[in-house]
Amino acid sequence: MNRPHDIVLFGATGFTGGLTAEYLAAHAGSGTRWALAGRNPAKLEAVRERLAAIDARLKELPLLHADSTDQASLEAVARATRVVITTVGPYLVHGEPLVAACARAGTDYVDLTGEPGFVDRMYLRHHEQARRTGARIVHACGFDSIPHDLGVLYTVQRLPEGVPLRVEGFVRADARFSGGTLHSAVEIFSDVPGMVKAERERLGVEPRPEGRRVRLSRRPVPRTRIGGGWTLPMATLDSRIVARSAAALDRYGPDFSYGQFLAVRHLAAAAGVAGGVGAVTALAQLPPTRSLLRRLLPAPGEGPSAEQRARSWFSLKFVGEGGGERVVTEVAGGDPGYGETAKMLAESALCLAHDDLPATSGQVTTAVAMGDALIRRLERAGLAFRVLES
Ligand SMILES: NC(=O)c1ccc[n+]([C@@H]2O[C@H](COP(=O)([O-])OP(=O)(O)OC[C@H]3O[C@@H](n4cnc5c(N)ncnc54)[C@H](OP(=O)(O)O)[C@@H]3O)[C@@H](O)[C@H]2O)c1
């Protein structure tokens, strides 16, 4: 495509967008023509100065005007590049106009959403157009849901072909959240009925695999299977993404089931997580308590310090079984929410821009759009994908 940029990053003035810009500055290489887009020219200029300290050539990095309330500005960005990265969230509030612009312009799109209702609505409203124009709309290219989606793909590839497979994922992490993430979580919890409706509608129109079955299991399992402790079923976007990859790819076999769990060592921690989620859900229901909740949270733009991020880590263990075989795998890395998320998001965009990938279009998952090519990129970038037992 004859466009001036390979990648445009929208949201670099925010917390995660800033880290993504720094990652691109250090790793995109001179073969990538990239630019920043945002609504505030002075803040964009300040980000560019910071990047020029990493690589002096970035003093000339192009800056584009884009505001999620100005559709024409987003259309112009989508027409000017092959791939758009956006970290402008909450996506339920700011996300749709850019997805629409990319679907119309045939531009590849990656984001960091963890909002299931947003992904389902974008499927219902823009998937068909993106298929027609050839745009690959790839949501959830951060900790939600890359380690889960690619970790399950990696596990399935180590089990026999053509037999029923069962995979369970166990998530452990020690990390803190940014203001932007917490405000996005309030958006998710404030409209649970809308989210359920959008999922039902998407499931009603999305083609199902012929002659194959894909199931999500929320049955609690003892964590003795991977060394003790307590497990809580996770009804997050990740398992929905895994199910959609399994529906799209024959390699997941004739009857695939997946369950995802938060794994904690002590009962008190499990009770704390369940109580915290319950309290936030309750407070997010009514406008006055929702406003109170927003005031209590860190402001958008704030996030954990470099020292806090350096101490953070995650580990996802997968137990896969099928055809009489069993394999235990792990995907692991540093700070899941920001350091590793910025890496995963930037590498996803670089993968779409530069790698030889299967022909896909419309709303597609990371396993379907990029699969092994993205696993290889992430391994080279320092994330671990490994077999623990086979
Ligand atoms: N799922 C995951 O793994 C994961 C991990 C990290 C983050 N996230 C998600 O990523 C998103 C960003 O998080 P964050 O902490 O980086 O947020 P943030 O610091 O609040 O950054 C938000 C960005 O959006 C921009 N923005 C807001 N309204 C805009 C508008 N109308 N037009 C153009 N730009 C606008 C802001 O620009 P200004 O600077 O001009 O205000 C800023 O650049 C959140 O939705 C969060 O949940 C997800």
The ligand as an ORCA input file, in Angstrom:
! r2SCAN-3c Opt
* xyz 0 1
  N      -5.719     -5.147     28.922
  C      -4.461     -4.877     29.145
  O      -3.629     -5.719     29.179
  C      -4.120     -3.425     29.343
  C      -2.891     -3.021     29.876
  C      -2.626     -1.653     29.989
  C      -3.579     -0.734     29.584
  N      -4.768     -1.181     29.090
  C      -5.808     -0.259     28.618
  O      -5.207      0.733     27.823
  C      -5.929      1.939     27.962
  C      -4.956      3.068     28.269
  O      -4.469      2.920     29.589
  P      -3.491      4.024     30.182
  O      -3.250      3.697     31.590
  O      -2.343      4.205     29.256
  O      -4.462      5.322     30.070
  P      -4.102      6.875     30.134
  O      -2.767      7.059     30.740
  O      -5.284      7.514     30.762
  O      -3.992      7.317     28.589
  C      -5.123      7.561     27.807
  C      -4.710      8.187     26.489
  O      -5.924      8.464     25.761
  C      -5.854      9.793     25.271
  N      -7.200     10.326     25.080
  C      -8.207     10.419     25.973
  N      -9.286     10.976     25.393
  C      -8.940     11.240     24.096
  C      -9.614     11.792     23.002
  N     -10.875     12.240     23.078
  N      -8.965     11.876     21.806
  C      -7.682     11.465     21.693
  N      -6.989     10.950     22.718
  C      -7.612     10.828     23.909
  C      -5.066     10.551     26.299
  O      -4.595     11.737     25.684
  P      -4.229     13.093     26.519
  O      -2.842     12.868     27.024
  O      -4.316     14.148     25.478
  O      -5.231     13.204     27.636
  C      -3.964      9.528     26.608
  O      -2.967      9.586     25.593
  C      -6.982      1.714     29.041
  O      -8.233      1.435     28.426
  C      -6.472      0.476     29.762
  O      -7.500     -0.311     30.323
  C      -5.051     -2.501     28.968
*
